Amino acid sequence: MDGYVTADTATKLGDVRGRVVICGSHGGVYTGLLAAAAGLRGVMLNDAGRGLNDAGIAGLGICQTYGIAAAALSHESCRIGDAADAAARGIVSACNAMAESLGIAPGMTAADAAALMENGPAPTGTPEVGEEHRTERDLGGWRLTVIDSVSLVDAVRDKGALVVSASHGALVGGNPSSAGRADAALFAYSDAGIGRDRAGVSRLPALQERGIAGVTVDCWSAEIGVGSSIYEHGIISVANDAARALGAREGQALKALIAEIAERPPLTG
């Protein structure tokens, strides 16, 4: 084997079949499906604070189904969305049975776990990966977009919209352009436990620089990776100044904030 490879996001894995990948993405269900569909020998993902219903590590079970060793790295040990940091500082917080059989355990470094994963067997199957969910509806003169992943943002359709994404609130690879590729009125994300260097909310300052309101919801209030859960159950944990100007406050239900905004005329300009 040629050692592990890194990927800041599971949506852009490339040709990594048979390899071990240290990935910056959260460890949710869809991420697990992407890892299995890529035919990985092993994968490490961020535990995203684990959160409601252990949604942040649910992908480990998906990987187990397809014979792939999978481990989660503590959000407090490394920056979510940053695979290089995960490889350098990541510490295992959870793993599936396949990973355990290779000697991987919580407390192990990402690099050591990756070395053990290289000894694992090839995966036993490949899942069909369906589309993540995107729903839209009108709220007065506003458009509400609810998506499972920020990768589903449409720069044209979501201009001026209230966008609720179940992605983590971290810049991908530290790149400010990953904060959200539409000039939306509001972006909402999971805070993924906030974590190391406050990476889980690092999209918010980048959005503020563009004059866009941004909030994160507490990972224990709603399931990361599930847009409907973020919208229906999310409780705001952090808001940037532009969001505060719209009335956002910590401890507020995201759905209540959106309802308040929808009672006003849409923003112009």
C-alpha positions as CSV (number, residue, x, y, z in Angstrom):
1,M,0.0,0.0,0.0
2,D,1.0,3.6,-0.6
3,G,-0.1,5.1,2.7
4,Y,-3.2,7.1,3.3
5,V,-4.6,10.0,1.2
6,T,-6.4,13.1,2.5
7,A,-9.7,14.7,1.3
8,D,-11.2,17.8,2.9
9,T,-14.7,16.6,1.8
10,A,-16.3,13.3,1.0
11,T,-18.1,14.9,-1.9
12,K,-14.8,15.2,-3.8
13,L,-12.9,11.9,-3.1
14,G,-11.7,11.2,-6.7
15,D,-10.3,7.8,-7.6
16,V,-9.4,6.4,-4.2
17,R,-10.6,2.8,-4.6
18,G,-8.8,0.4,-2.3
19,R,-7.1,3.3,-0.4
20,V,-7.3,4.6,3.2
21,V,-8.7,8.2,3.4
22,I,-8.5,10.7,6.2
23,C,-11.4,13.0,5.4
24,G,-12.5,16.3,6.9
25,S,-16.2,15.6,6.5
26,H,-18.6,14.8,9.3
27,G,-19.3,11.1,9.8
28,G,-23.0,11.1,9.0
29,V,-25.0,8.6,7.0
30,Y,-24.5,10.1,3.6
31,T,-20.8,10.5,4.1
32,G,-20.6,6.8,5.0
33,L,-22.4,5.9,1.8
34,L,-20.0,8.1,-0.3
35,A,-17.0,6.3,1.4
36,A,-18.5,2.9,0.6
37,A,-19.4,3.8,-2.9
38,A,-15.8,4.9,-3.5
39,G,-14.6,1.4,-2.5
40,L,-12.3,2.6,0.3
41,R,-10.3,0.1,2.4
42,G,-10.6,2.4,5.3
43,V,-11.8,5.9,6.2
44,M,-11.6,8.4,9.0
45,L,-14.1,11.2,9.5
46,N,-14.8,13.9,12.0
47,D,-17.3,12.9,14.8
48,A,-18.9,16.4,14.5
49,G,-19.6,16.4,18.2
50,R,-21.5,13.2,17.7
51,G,-24.7,15.1,18.4
52,L,-28.4,14.2,18.4
53,N,-28.9,10.4,17.8
54,D,-25.2,10.0,17.3
55,A,-25.7,11.5,13.8
56,G,-22.1,12.6,13.6
57,I,-20.8,9.1,13.5
58,A,-23.8,7.2,11.9
59,G,-21.7,6.7,8.7
60,L,-19.4,4.2,10.6
61,G,-22.3,1.7,10.7
62,I,-22.8,2.2,7.0
63,C,-19.2,1.4,6.3
64,Q,-19.4,-1.7,8.5
65,T,-22.2,-3.0,6.3
66,Y,-19.9,-2.9,3.4
67,G,-16.8,-4.3,5.2
68,I,-15.0,-1.0,5.5
69,A,-13.0,-0.1,8.5
70,A,-14.1,3.3,9.7
71,A,-13.2,5.6,12.6
72,A,-14.3,9.0,13.8
73,L,-11.9,11.6,15.0
74,S,-12.7,13.8,17.9
75,H,-13.9,17.3,16.9
76,E,-11.9,18.6,19.9
77,S,-8.7,17.1,18.5
78,C,-8.7,18.5,14.9
79,R,-10.6,20.9,12.7
80,I,-13.6,19.6,10.9
81,G,-13.4,20.3,7.2
82,D,-9.6,20.2,7.2
83,A,-8.1,16.8,6.3
84,A,-4.5,17.9,6.7
85,D,-5.2,19.0,10.3
86,A,-7.1,15.7,10.9
87,A,-4.1,13.7,9.7
88,A,-1.7,15.8,11.9
89,R,-3.7,16.1,15.1
90,G,-6.7,13.8,14.9
91,I,-7.4,11.4,17.7
92,V,-9.9,8.5,17.3
93,S,-13.1,8.9,19.4
94,A,-15.1,6.0,17.9
95,C,-14.7,3.1,15.5
96,N,-16.8,0.4,13.9
97,A,-16.2,-3.4,14.5
98,M,-14.1,-3.8,11.4
99,A,-11.7,-1.1,12.6
100,E,-11.7,-2.7,16.1
101,S,-10.7,-6.0,14.5
102,L,-7.6,-4.3,13.1
103,G,-6.5,-3.0,16.5
104,I,-7.9,0.5,16.2
105,A,-9.3,2.0,19.4
106,P,-10.3,5.4,20.8
107,G,-7.3,7.5,21.9
108,M,-5.2,6.4,18.9
109,T,-3.8,9.0,16.5
110,A,-5.2,9.3,13.0
111,A,-1.9,8.4,11.5
112,D,-1.5,5.2,13.5
113,A,-5.1,4.2,12.8
114,A,-4.5,4.7,9.1
115,A,-1.5,2.4,9.1
116,L,-3.6,-0.3,10.7
117,M,-6.4,0.2,8.2
118,E,-4.0,-0.5,5.3
119,N,-3.9,-4.1,6.5
120,G,-7.7,-4.4,6.2
121,P,-9.5,-6.4,3.6
122,A,-11.1,-5.0,0.5
123,P,-14.7,-3.9,0.9
124,T,-17.4,-6.5,0.4
125,G,-19.9,-4.5,-1.6
126,T,-20.8,-1.1,-3.1
127,P,-24.0,0.7,-2.2
128,E,-26.2,2.8,-4.5
129,V,-25.9,6.4,-3.4
130,G,-29.1,8.3,-3.9
131,E,-29.4,12.1,-4.1
132,E,-29.3,14.2,-1.0
133,H,-32.5,16.0,-0.3
134,R,-33.3,19.5,-1.5
135,T,-36.7,21.1,-0.9
136,E,-37.9,24.6,-1.6
137,R,-41.0,26.5,-0.6
138,D,-42.2,30.1,-0.6
139,L,-42.7,31.9,2.7
140,G,-44.5,35.1,1.8
141,G,-42.1,36.8,-0.5
142,W,-39.1,34.7,0.7
143,R,-37.8,31.4,-0.7
144,L,-36.9,28.8,1.9
145,T,-34.4,26.1,0.8
146,V,-33.7,23.1,3.0
147,I,-30.8,20.9,2.0
148,D,-28.9,18.0,3.4
149,S,-25.6,19.4,2.2
150,V,-24.2,22.8,1.2
151,S,-23.0,21.1,-2.0
152,L,-26.7,21.4,-3.2
153,V,-26.7,25.2,-3.1
154,D,-27.7,26.7,-6.4
155,A,-26.1,30.1,-6.9
156,V,-29.0,31.4,-9.1
157,R,-32.0,29.9,-7.3
158,D,-30.7,30.5,-3.8
159,K,-29.9,34.2,-4.3
160,G,-31.7,36.1,-1.6
161,A,-33.1,32.8,-0.1
162,L,-33.1,31.5,3.5
163,V,-30.9,28.4,3.1
164,V,-30.9,25.7,5.8
165,S,-28.1,23.3,5.3
166,A,-27.3,20.2,7.4
167,S,-23.6,20.5,6.6
168,H,-21.1,21.4,9.2
169,G,-20.4,25.1,9.7
170,A,-16.7,24.9,8.9
171,L,-14.8,26.3,6.0
172,V,-13.7,23.4,3.8
173,G,-9.9,23.4,3.8
174,G,-10.0,26.9,5.3
175,N,-11.2,28.3,2.0
176,P,-13.6,31.3,2.5
177,S,-15.4,30.6,-0.8
178,S,-16.7,27.4,0.7
179,A,-18.9,29.4,3.2
180,G,-21.8,29.3,0.7
181,R,-21.7,29.8,-3.1
182,A,-24.9,31.8,-3.3
183,D,-25.6,35.4,-2.2
184,A,-28.3,34.1,0.1
185,A,-30.1,36.2,2.8
186,L,-29.3,33.6,5.4
187,F,-27.3,30.4,5.7
188,A,-27.8,28.0,8.6
189,Y,-25.5,25.0,9.4
190,S,-24.8,22.5,12.2
191,D,-22.1,23.7,14.6
192,A,-20.6,20.2,14.6
193,G,-19.8,20.6,18.3
194,I,-17.8,23.8,17.4
195,G,-14.6,21.9,18.2
196,R,-10.9,22.6,17.7
197,D,-10.1,26.2,16.9
198,R,-13.9,26.8,16.7
199,A,-13.7,25.3,13.2
200,G,-17.4,24.2,13.4
201,V,-18.5,27.8,13.1
202,S,-15.8,29.2,10.9
203,R,-18.1,29.8,7.9
204,L,-19.9,32.6,9.9
205,P,-17.1,35.2,9.8
206,A,-16.6,34.5,6.1
207,L,-20.3,35.0,5.4
208,Q,-20.2,38.2,7.5
209,E,-17.4,39.5,5.2
210,R,-19.9,39.2,2.4
211,G,-22.7,40.8,4.4
212,I,-24.6,37.5,4.6
213,A,-26.4,36.4,7.7
214,G,-25.1,33.1,9.1
215,V,-26.1,30.9,12.1
216,T,-25.2,27.5,13.4
217,V,-27.4,25.2,15.4
218,D,-26.4,23.1,18.3
219,C,-25.4,19.6,17.1
220,W,-27.3,18.2,20.1
221,S,-30.5,19.8,19.0
222,A,-30.7,18.5,15.5
223,E,-29.1,15.8,13.3
224,I,-26.2,16.8,11.2
225,G,-26.6,15.6,7.6
226,V,-30.4,15.8,7.8
227,G,-31.8,19.2,6.5
228,S,-35.3,18.6,7.8
229,S,-34.0,18.0,11.3
230,I,-31.9,21.2,11.3
231,Y,-34.9,23.2,10.2
232,E,-37.5,21.6,12.4
233,H,-35.5,21.1,15.6
234,G,-32.3,23.2,15.4
235,I,-31.5,25.6,18.2
236,I,-29.2,28.5,17.3
237,S,-25.8,28.3,19.0
238,V,-23.8,31.0,17.2
239,A,-24.9,33.9,15.0
240,N,-22.8,36.5,13.1
241,D,-23.6,40.2,13.2
242,A,-25.6,40.1,10.0
243,A,-27.8,37.4,11.5
244,R,-28.2,39.3,14.7
245,A,-29.4,42.3,12.7
246,L,-32.2,40.0,11.4
247,G,-33.1,39.1,15.0
248,A,-31.1,35.9,15.5
249,R,-30.1,35.1,19.1
250,E,-28.5,32.2,20.8
251,G,-31.0,29.7,22.2
252,Q,-33.6,30.6,19.7
253,A,-35.3,27.9,17.6
254,L,-34.1,28.3,14.0
255,K,-37.6,27.7,12.7
256,A,-38.9,30.6,14.9
257,L,-36.2,32.9,13.5
258,I,-37.2,32.0,9.9
259,A,-40.8,32.6,10.7
260,E,-40.0,36.0,12.1
261,I,-38.0,36.9,9.0
262,A,-40.7,35.7,6.7
263,E,-43.1,38.2,8.2
264,R,-41.0,41.1,6.8
265,P,-40.6,42.2,3.2
266,P,-37.7,40.4,1.4
267,L,-34.3,42.1,1.3
268,T,-33.4,44.0,-1.8
269,G,-30.1,44.7,-3.4
